[in-house]
Amino acid sequence: MATAEATLMSDNTSGMFAQMGNKLLLVAGIAAVVAVMVVFWLWSQQPDYRVLFSNYSDKDGGAIVATLEKMNVPYKFSDSGTAILVPAAQVHQVRLKLAADGLPKGGNIGFELLENQKFGVSQFVEQVNFQRALEGELERSIQSIAAVDVARIHLAIPKPSVFVRDQQKPTASVLLNLRAGRTLDAQQVSAVVHLVASSVPNLPTANVTVVDQNGNLLSDTSKKLGAKNLDPEQLKYIEDIQQSIIKRVESIITPIVGPKNVRAEASAEIDFSVQEQAAETYKPNQQPDAAAVRSMQSNETQSVNGEMQGVPGALSNQPPAGATAPITTSAGVDANGQPVNNATPLNSEKNLTTNYEVDKTISYVQQPMGGIKRLNVAVVVNHLPVVGQDGKVTYRPLTDAEKTQINDLAMQAMGFNRERGDALTVVNTPFATEPPQVLPAVPLWENQRVIEYGKDALRFIIGILALVLIYKKALKPMLNKLMTMSAPVVASNVQREDAVVNLSGAQPASAQPAARSGYEQNIEAAKQLAKDNPRMVASLVSNWTNGNE
């Protein structure tokens, strides 16, 4: 009996080890399946990548990649290799962090070059490093202009001299690589020239040369502005005046005809010449009573009995004539008893000279430049819309009264001056409507947005299908096998109990009624064995616990 029990226990132990090995293999298989499912899920949820930086230099690219690795940010390169891609959700955050570290630097070395200055370098090396740093800073400043992609600057700074006659002015050369489809106007070129000239001491604007990537000389200082040439500021002044007139005319007519129903254009002739005029004018002679007296001289001469009395002269200096005495003298008296002098003057002369002020006008006139010489304005008015009773919109031409009203308003708005030779033309005509532009339909397989969405959806669907297949084909069978692995244990226990029952002479479990289940039959057999032979059961349990054979 002991030998049978020992054999039974040995078989049970080997079965338990085999069962444990199967469980470990099953658990490892389940873990592998779960890992595969997680990988498929992560692959289906792969983030979308967007451009972080493009068209960077090799040095900046290496620094950016090193920083991304330190930040544990996933990245990849575009197909052309000219752009660095990062997850779309982290683009702006990564850009701000890289900007805080001064990346990208744009390939230009600025004044940070002087931070790594070595001790004991010569003065010549210091001057060269300073010039390189200054060129780099200017390149960065010019590249901030929207139309400029890359800028290169070369400065030629002569050595200072103690002799004034030997001093030379520095020069600068600027090479601009403009963006595709962009150009620089004369005012922008002048801004670049003044920016460089203001950054280098004693550098005149005439010594700055600006060239584009096509070899075109943008700063041509050999052309002098003549009488027929206008500088950019004058052209802008003319354009501002024309736009101001157009705005005034359209704003005064729009409330009458409605928005988008009036168009105006203006052409202004501006006089930019500076005139100075001095005039001295004399008026015709005027009446003496209205004129101002400057001086007056009066002269009067009288002579009595041949003697001249008056102003001393040759006649008054003659010696006196001989005295004569009349034979008889009688003094006559008048009715009042007054004596009467019978002697009368023989000659009397009176002269009066009057000098008047001369009427003269002196004027100095200086005409400011920028005056309007002539204005030409053209106005086109659309037919007025009329809504009928049926709700249909029709258009009618303007009446004569409406045309006159619009013409008068336009004249007042533009500042019409007939003496200046201004011209105004108002035309009423229906506007031509452009036919709606029908764009060709883009097939779905060529639409980039649909392609991106399709890729994401396909990746998600493939991930879901892969997870379902792995679950049904691998994970579910393993779980079922794990759940059913307890059945052999129960069967071995039943066999062991039957063997014990058989050794004890009890009725085997198979002899019990078929209506009861195998597990219940085993329990009942064990209980019956314990009741009938408790000593044997106690000895058997003691041997099991002590590990005796």
Stockholm file with secondary structure:
# STOCKHOLM 1.0

chainA/1-549         MATAEATLMSDNTSGMFAQMGNKLLLVAGIAAVVAVMVVFWLWSQQPDYRVLFSNYSDKDGGAIVATLEKMNVPYKFSDSGTAILVPAAQVHQVRLKLAADGLPKGGNIGFELLENQKFGVSQFVEQVNFQRALEGELERSIQSIAAVDVARIHLAIPKPSVFVRDQQKPTASVLLNLRAGRTLDAQQVSAVVHLVASSVPNLPTANVTVVDQNGNLLSDTSKKLGAKNLDPEQLKYIEDIQQSIIKRVESIITPIVGPKNVRAEASAEIDFSVQEQAAETYKPNQQPDAAAVRSMQSNETQSVNGEMQGVPGALSNQPPAGATAPITTSAGVDANGQPVNNATPLNSEKNLTTNYEVDKTISYVQQPMGGIKRLNVAVVVNHLPVVGQDGKVTYRPLTDAEKTQINDLAMQAMGFNRERGDALTVVNTPFATEPPQVLPAVPLWENQRVIEYGKDALRFIIGILALVLIYKKALKPMLNKLMTMSAPVVASNVQREDAVVNLSGAQPASAQPAARSGYEQNIEAAKQLAKDNPRMVASLVSNWTNGNE
#=GR chainA/1-549 SS CHHHHHHHHHHHHHHHHHHHHHHHHHHHHHHHHHHHHHHHHHHHTCCCEEEEEESCCHHHHHHHHHHHHHTTCCCEECTTSSEEEEEGGGHHHHHHHHHHTTCCCTTCCCGGGGGGCCTTCCHHHHHHHHHHHHHHHHHHHHHTSTTEEEEEEEEECCCCCSSGGGCCCCEEEEEEEECTTCCCCHHHHHHHHHHHHHHSTTCCGGGEEEEETTCCBSCCTTCCCCSSCCCHHHHHHHHHHHHHHHHHHHHHHHHHHCTTSEEEEEEEEEECCCEEEEEEEECCCCCGGGSCEEEEEEEEEEEETTEEESSCSTTTTSCCCCCCCCSSCCCCBCTTSCBCCCCCEEEEEEEEEEEECCCEEEEEEEECSSEEEEEEEEEEECCEEEECTTSCEEEECCCHHHHHHHHHHHHHHHTCCTTTTCEEEEEECCCCCCCCCCCCCCCGGGCHHHHHHHHHHHHHHHHHHHHHHHIIIIIHHHHHHHHTTHHHHHHHHHHHHHHHHHHHTCCCGGGSCTTSCHHHHHHHHHHHHHHHCHHHHHHHHHHHHHTCC
#=GC SS_cons         CHHHHHHHHHHHHHHHHHHHHHHHHHHHHHHHHHHHHHHHHHHHTCCCEEEEEESCCHHHHHHHHHHHHHTTCCCEECTTSSEEEEEGGGHHHHHHHHHHTTCCCTTCCCGGGGGGCCTTCCHHHHHHHHHHHHHHHHHHHHHTSTTEEEEEEEEECCCCCSSGGGCCCCEEEEEEEECTTCCCCHHHHHHHHHHHHHHSTTCCGGGEEEEETTCCBSCCTTCCCCSSCCCHHHHHHHHHHHHHHHHHHHHHHHHHHCTTSEEEEEEEEEECCCEEEEEEEECCCCCGGGSCEEEEEEEEEEEETTEEESSCSTTTTSCCCCCCCCSSCCCCBCTTSCBCCCCCEEEEEEEEEEEECCCEEEEEEEECSSEEEEEEEEEEECCEEEECTTSCEEEECCCHHHHHHHHHHHHHHHTCCTTTTCEEEEEECCCCCCCCCCCCCCCGGGCHHHHHHHHHHHHHHHHHHHHHHHIIIIIHHHHHHHHTTHHHHHHHHHHHHHHHHHHHTCCCGGGSCTTSCHHHHHHHHHHHHHHHCHHHHHHHHHHHHHTCC
//
